[in-house]
């Protein structure tokens, strides 16, 4: 998998407002969910990790 390096201008500390949730899944004929994320919760499949970064207070 390609590693993505975040640039300072890529960081947005605003909550999601265009989606109700994000589903991350495998790219297969029968995809398997890896993670489901919402503004205030997440679920992740066994063997995977999600690192959460809190939004900065304004």
C-alpha positions as a Python dict, from the first residue, in 0.01 Angstrom:
ca = {
    (1, 'X'): (0, 0, 0),
    (2, 'X'): (125, 349, -83),
    (3, 'X'): (211, 564, 218),
    (4, 'X'): (49, 907, 221),
    (5, 'X'): (228, 1193, 394),
    (6, 'X'): (-8, 1465, 514),
    (7, 'X'): (81, 1821, 431),
    (8, 'X'): (-16, 2103, 666),
    (9, 'X'): (-268, 2237, 410),
    (10, 'X'): (-437, 1893, 393),
    (11, 'X'): (-539, 1904, 758),
    (12, 'X'): (-897, 2014, 826),
    (13, 'X'): (-1009, 2015, 1190),
    (14, 'X'): (-1378, 2060, 1109),
    (15, 'X'): (-1627, 1776, 1171),
    (16, 'X'): (-1754, 1584, 871),
    (17, 'X'): (-2048, 1769, 718),
    (18, 'X'): (-2087, 1610, 374),
    (19, 'X'): (-2116, 1248, 495),
    (20, 'X'): (-2295, 1074, 779),
    (21, 'X'): (-2034, 797, 794),
    (22, 'X'): (-1722, 667, 624),
    (23, 'X'): (-1695, 295, 545),
    (24, 'X'): (-1350, 155, 473),
    (25, 'X'): (-1352, -186, 306),
    (26, 'X'): (-1136, -423, 103),
    (27, 'X'): (-1130, -392, -275),
    (28, 'X'): (-1257, -742, -360),
    (29, 'X'): (-1552, -897, -542),
    (30, 'X'): (-1717, -948, -202),
    (31, 'X'): (-1577, -655, 2),
    (32, 'X'): (-1515, -700, 372),
    (33, 'X'): (-1565, -396, 598),
    (34, 'X'): (-1251, -283, 779),
    (35, 'X'): (-1386, 22, 961),
    (36, 'X'): (-1696, 239, 993),
    (37, 'X'): (-1649, 593, 1125),
    (38, 'X'): (-1898, 864, 1221),
    (39, 'X'): (-1846, 1202, 1386),
    (40, 'X'): (-1868, 1054, 1735),
    (41, 'X'): (-1801, 681, 1708),
    (42, 'X'): (-1619, 410, 1514),
    (43, 'X'): (-1601, 34, 1470),
    (44, 'X'): (-1294, -145, 1341),
    (45, 'X'): (-1234, -506, 1235),
    (46, 'X'): (-1012, -731, 1443),
    (47, 'X'): (-645, -687, 1355),
    (48, 'X'): (-681, -323, 1240),
    (49, 'X'): (-622, 0, 1431),
    (50, 'X'): (-767, 350, 1393),
    (51, 'X'): (-572, 647, 1524),
    (52, 'X'): (-802, 934, 1618),
    (53, 'X'): (-684, 1293, 1633),
    (54, 'X'): (-921, 1527, 1820),
    (55, 'X'): (-1020, 1857, 1660),
    (56, 'X'): (-849, 2162, 1807),
    (57, 'X'): (-1063, 2396, 2014),
    (58, 'X'): (-1122, 2734, 1852),
}
